[in-house]
């Protein structure tokens, strides 16, 4: 649970956010060049953004792997159809040769 000292330590003029444990999360100031320079960033928001980026990267990797697997499966199916058609063709030839 949140301790009253943590809640009192957060200054009232600075925005603060409570985490899932009801503790005040530390705010950081963006120091890199860009549109968000000088703005306060919640550490949990930063972690959330990194996790979202990781999910996007994993989704892309999984989609690429699925495409490779699907391609390999399609190639295997085509190979099986080709071999089956050769066997069927050879069987028909044997039947025709024996009758003729």
MOJOUR-V514833 format. One record per run of one state. SS is the DSSP state (H for helix, E for strand, - for the rest). FROM is the first residue (numbers start at 1). LEN is the number of residues. If there is no record, write none. Layout:
ss & from & len
SS & FROM & LEN
SS & FROM & LEN
//
This chain:
ss & from & len
- & 1 & 3
H & 4 & 6
- & 10 & 7
E & 17 & 2
- & 19 & 5
E & 24 & 2
- & 26 & 1
E & 27 & 3
- & 30 & 10
E & 40 & 3
H & 43 & 57
- & 100 & 1
//
